Amino acid sequence: MIDLTVRLREDPAAVEHVFRLVADGGRAQPATTLPDPDAALAAVEKYGEGIFFPKPGPPRLCTQQYGGPQVAVVTGIFHGRTVDSVFTRTDGCEISRWNAMAALLGSAGGA
């Protein structure tokens, strides 16, 4: 079971957009409000475990590039585990996380 809420702001002064992904049995359910629920579900199934619950490891070097002011907060349940993740585009590592989950974040902003 997947039940995730995404709160997206294209910039700090922008209106907050709220999307929801609800899936069961590998299929998006009617409560889903994302623009492309099938793509969002595919991204979550492919990258969710590693992005929502990263394993500790050595420090990463990230390129110092700025991808934009967008911020997305994802909360909810992913296969029985609680999710509380923040996505930004503040450096190369964060841009990579954003791009992997772009379909879930429901944003055209730079993604």
C-alpha positions as CSV (number, residue, x, y, z in Angstrom):
1,M,0.0,0.0,0.0
2,I,1.2,3.4,-0.9
3,D,-0.4,6.6,0.3
4,L,1.8,9.7,-0.3
5,T,0.9,13.4,-0.1
6,V,3.1,15.9,-2.0
7,R,3.2,19.6,-1.1
8,L,5.0,21.5,-3.8
9,R,6.0,25.1,-4.1
10,E,7.6,26.3,-7.3
11,D,9.2,29.2,-5.3
12,P,8.8,30.3,-1.7
13,A,6.2,33.0,-2.6
14,A,4.2,30.7,-4.8
15,V,0.9,29.0,-4.1
16,E,1.3,25.5,-2.6
17,H,0.1,22.7,-4.9
18,V,-1.0,19.5,-3.2
19,F,-1.0,16.1,-4.9
20,R,-1.7,12.6,-3.7
21,L,-0.6,9.1,-4.8
22,V,-2.7,6.2,-3.5
23,A,-1.8,2.8,-4.9
24,D,-2.6,-0.8,-3.9
25,G,-1.7,-4.0,-5.7
26,G,0.6,-2.1,-8.1
27,R,-2.2,0.1,-9.4
28,A,-3.0,3.8,-8.8
29,Q,-6.3,4.2,-7.0
30,P,-9.1,6.8,-7.7
31,A,-8.0,9.0,-4.8
32,T,-4.8,9.8,-6.7
33,T,-4.6,13.4,-7.9
34,L,-1.2,13.5,-9.7
35,P,-1.1,14.5,-13.4
36,D,0.5,11.2,-14.5
37,P,-0.3,8.5,-11.8
38,D,1.2,5.6,-13.7
39,A,4.6,7.4,-14.1
40,A,4.5,8.5,-10.5
41,L,3.9,5.0,-9.3
42,A,6.6,3.6,-11.5
43,A,9.1,6.2,-10.1
44,V,8.1,5.5,-6.5
45,E,8.4,1.7,-7.0
46,K,11.8,2.1,-8.7
47,Y,13.5,4.7,-6.5
48,G,11.3,5.0,-3.4
49,E,13.1,2.6,-1.1
50,G,16.5,4.2,-1.7
51,I,15.3,7.8,-1.7
52,F,12.9,7.7,1.2
53,F,15.0,5.4,3.4
54,P,18.7,6.0,2.3
55,K,21.3,3.7,3.9
56,P,24.1,5.4,5.8
57,G,27.3,5.6,3.8
58,P,30.3,7.7,3.1
59,P,29.8,11.4,2.5
60,R,28.9,12.3,-1.1
61,L,30.5,15.0,-3.2
62,C,27.8,17.1,-4.9
63,T,28.2,19.5,-7.7
64,Q,27.6,23.1,-6.6
65,Q,24.9,23.9,-9.2
66,Y,21.6,25.5,-8.5
67,G,18.5,24.0,-10.1
68,G,15.9,26.4,-8.9
69,P,13.8,27.4,-5.9
70,Q,11.3,24.5,-6.0
71,V,10.6,22.6,-2.7
72,A,8.5,19.5,-2.4
73,V,7.6,17.8,0.9
74,V,6.4,14.1,0.6
75,T,4.7,12.5,3.6
76,G,2.7,9.4,4.1
77,I,3.1,5.6,3.9
78,F,5.3,3.6,1.5
79,H,4.8,-0.2,1.9
80,G,4.1,0.1,5.6
81,R,6.9,2.6,6.4
82,T,6.4,6.2,7.3
83,V,7.7,8.7,4.7
84,D,8.8,12.3,5.6
85,S,11.1,13.6,2.8
86,V,12.0,17.0,1.5
87,F,13.1,17.5,-2.1
88,T,14.9,20.6,-3.3
89,R,17.1,21.6,-6.3
90,T,19.9,23.2,-4.4
91,D,22.8,21.1,-5.6
92,G,23.7,18.3,-8.0
93,C,22.7,15.6,-5.5
94,E,19.4,17.1,-4.7
95,I,18.7,17.7,-8.4
96,S,19.3,14.1,-9.1
97,R,16.9,13.0,-6.3
98,W,14.3,15.5,-7.7
99,N,14.7,14.2,-11.3
100,A,14.3,10.6,-10.2
101,M,11.0,11.4,-8.5
102,A,9.8,14.1,-10.8
103,A,6.6,12.3,-11.8
104,L,5.7,12.0,-8.1
105,L,6.5,15.6,-7.4
106,G,4.0,16.7,-10.1
107,S,6.2,19.6,-11.1
108,A,7.3,20.9,-14.5
109,G,9.5,23.3,-12.6
110,G,13.0,22.4,-13.9
111,A,12.3,18.7,-13.9
